[in-house]
Amino acid sequence: MEKKDIIKKLSEEFDSFYLYDEEIILERIKALKENFPSIKFLYSLKTNPNPHILDIIYGQGLGADAASLSEVEKSYDRIKDQKKIQYSAPGKSKEDIRKSLDKAIIIADSLNEIKLISEIAKEENKTVKIGIRINPNFTFTDNKGMAGKFGVDEDLFFEKIEDFKSLENIEIKGIHVHSKSQELNYEVIKNYYKNILDLATRVNEKLDCDLEFLNMGSGIGIPYEVEDDEVDVKSLGASLEEFLQTCKEELDKVEIYIETGRYLVGKAGLYVTKVRDKKSSFGKNFVILSNTLNGFYRPSINMMVGLYTDFENPPANEPLFTSSNSSQIFPLEERAEKETVTIMGNLCTGADVVRKEIEFPKVEIGDVLYFNNAGSYSIVLSPMQFASMERPKEVILRKDNEILVTE
Ligand SMILES: Cc1ncc(COP(=O)(O)O)c(C=O)c1O
């Protein structure tokens, strides 16, 4: 069955829903594995923790980048291997730490947290391997650091490293660096990887060659705008392999990880909804859709950011806001006739604007529309409790065309 026919059939049953395509997820996992043969990948499940998606991705052998205790537990239930789950987030509670000691490698995010993990491990009579998140003296584009809430500043890390080594019940075995998401230029990411490998080499020296893992974070973006291109993962992977050859001796025992969320699932998701109403007001045409800002917030937030800032150069603020037209909208059945319309949602706010005064194929009440780029940072970030609207369904299209509806 064609995808459009599947959408049509599902639309008879559901008012609005996400459709995630397993085949696309599998293709993207394959692309990473093929192009980065020396790297282990962790799925950043904050982007989409749908249980079927977790099964698909963990079923391919990936580990987890967990950002909360709940994400640690969801991942551990499936992966059952502490070494493949890294738990990195600022502001972990004592309970978060205690309950993850045996389920994940905890990445400490501050000096306080390093001490706290040591104290809790001691109380529990365990010695645990941990990583430390470093806020490096470089960004993707500059060779200088940036103030922020994540990690321990690089200079402070080196200043305190001997103190960390003497703390009881913890062994510092890894570092984590993540400085940006959604980069499309492979040369920029490549340069960043080079800086991280250099940092890891210096850390390893200070740790008496005891470093066991380096987590290079994320950064690999996806095309959202029509004119965007995919990251050249082939060239990126080849460059990284080359760099790894040059520091083979220094980082001999170090396992290297990359975290990724949107690259795996962003393009695999569609958001499908319906025209609820049409009207004219003061000479302007309005199309009212079901569940937009509250079901799939991204197109509406694009409009909001555009309304309140410079629409040509809005500030990207990942993962909430990427760019002004990050999801394109399509009618399932396209009529030749066009009209100028403002497309909005059905919430009690004028802020759920999806498109303002655009030329769009004519639609009628009941017509089905769908948005692309809806697999990542979409359902998880949509304010679904507003007005107690019905939550959109989540549907998985398996590679054999079986349909799974998430309960
Ligand atoms: C620490 C960290 N790792 C990984 C990611 C995943 O980023 P992406 O979905 O762009 O791959 C994020 C995103 O916010 C992050 O903060």
The ligand as an SDF file (V2000), in Angstrom:
LIG
                    3D

 16 16  0  0  0  0  0  0  0  0999 V2000
   23.6330   16.6040   25.5220 C   0  0  0  0  0  0  0  0  0  0  0  0
   22.8390   16.3500   24.3070 C   0  0  0  0  0  0  0  0  0  0  0  0
   23.1260   15.2620   23.5590 N   0  0  0  0  0  0  0  0  0  0  0  0
   22.4260   14.9490   22.4600 C   0  0  0  0  0  0  0  0  0  0  0  0
   21.3860   15.7660   22.0310 C   0  0  0  0  0  0  0  0  0  0  0  0
   20.6250   15.3340   20.8170 C   0  0  0  0  0  0  0  0  0  0  0  0
   20.7160   16.2560   19.8010 O   0  0  0  0  0  0  0  0  0  0  0  0
   20.1700   15.8910   18.3600 P   0  0  0  0  0  0  0  0  0  0  0  0
   18.7550   15.4750   18.5130 O   0  0  0  0  0  0  0  0  0  0  0  0
   20.3220   17.1550   17.5950 O   0  0  0  0  0  0  0  0  0  0  0  0
   21.0000   14.7860   17.8230 O   0  0  0  0  0  0  0  0  0  0  0  0
   21.0420   16.9090   22.7610 C   0  0  0  0  0  0  0  0  0  0  0  0
   19.9330   17.7490   22.3360 C   0  0  0  0  0  0  0  0  0  0  0  0
   19.4610   18.6440   22.9720 O   0  0  0  0  0  0  0  0  0  0  0  0
   21.7950   17.2100   23.9300 C   0  0  0  0  0  0  0  0  0  0  0  0
   21.5040   18.2630   24.6800 O   0  0  0  0  0  0  0  0  0  0  0  0
  1  2  1  0
  2  3  1  0
  2 15  2  0
  3  4  2  0
  4  5  1  0
  5  6  1  0
  5 12  2  0
  6  7  1  0
  7  8  1  0
  8  9  2  0
  8 10  1  0
  8 11  1  0
 12 13  1  0
 12 15  1  0
 13 14  2  0
 15 16  1  0
M  END
$$$$
